[in-house]
């Protein structure tokens, strides 16, 4: 997918040139740029330390989630005809994050967080600093969220459901094995560098280069492409968002935003060169829409991935797509109802069959103590498969019936 790669590289130079053509007045970083992608700190004092001039700010934060889950599978869904139908059920700690964020010298923001619920490289959830040359041109380096997919770019503690859409997070199904990781639609956290900025409080762009190895790897392990000797085997990613009513929060509904009216349209693309080592390169494109209007939150998103296999593999390309729509409404200032419908072409477009996964949920916010309770039920349906075997294989690892209750505490 050279065309997508060239478009991303061209956009990088275009945006950089446009930025320097703008007004050169410097601006001290506002607190709204003290980001962490875990909990919203905008306008919240909490525990913080700052200088009298306000040019240095340090804010610790935490997020702890405890969940109870019940999963009921088809027997084939566990890859064994002899497996019990109920599995992967019980109690869990999805996230236990402790971190700090802040700003310094009027130009630098920073963030570091550890997730005690994870292991290996994922223990370090984020570690980055961001240099604001101006509002329209900022440089971020370290480990952070890659610029792709509204579901992932939303603040972790402010998602509509306790479980993200499975079309975004589940691995695809291939008719043959690879000698590396089978990809999902999302790209998630990664190590790299990114330029980004906001124009006129409406246009927001992100263009970055990352390792492409995900949150589990904190070291440099890449080489050049086997098919393209000139191209480093990295993840090249970009996103452009238009917010006609001003900068939109990354929340998927919050009791603190019941009078907001914000809207977002965004497109994104990425090329992960030889993401599957010596096997395939992944090209992704996506489109997003989100709207917060008083008590309503509405979002819809679609994404497409092409796996281009290397010459040595001698296999044809595979194409996959997914999409979801979700809506939330605050029935009371504390109680939010949620609906979602998720579609996933998991076994590639050249094979028949879709996964369709409707979900319903409720969120309850306990005021003045930072507690949030989320409950949801999701059903996994399958349609359009040519054979019963295709139908069974498409649902591998996904529960037919899934219920989750999660209690969250933040500060």
Secondary structure, DSSP 8 states (H G I E B T S, - for coil): -HHHHHHHHHHHHHHHHHHHTS--------GGG---SSS--TT--SSEEE-TTSSEEEEEEEEEEEEEEEEE--GGGGT-TTS-SB-S-EEEEEEEEEEEEEEETTTEEEEEEEETT--GGGGEEEEEEEEEEETTEEEEEEEEE-S--HHHHS-GGG-SSSS--HHHHSB---SS--SS---BS---EEEEEEEEEEETTTEEEEEEEE-SS-TT--S----B-SS-TTSBS-EEEEEEEE-TTS---S-S--GGGTT-EEEEEEEEEEEEEEEETTTEEEEEEEEEEEEEETTEEEEEEEEEEEEEE-TTT----EEEEEEEEEEEEESSSSEEEEEEEEEEETT-TTS--EEEEEEEEEEEEETTTTEEEEEEEEE-EEE--SSHHHHHHHTTT--SEEEEEEEEEE-
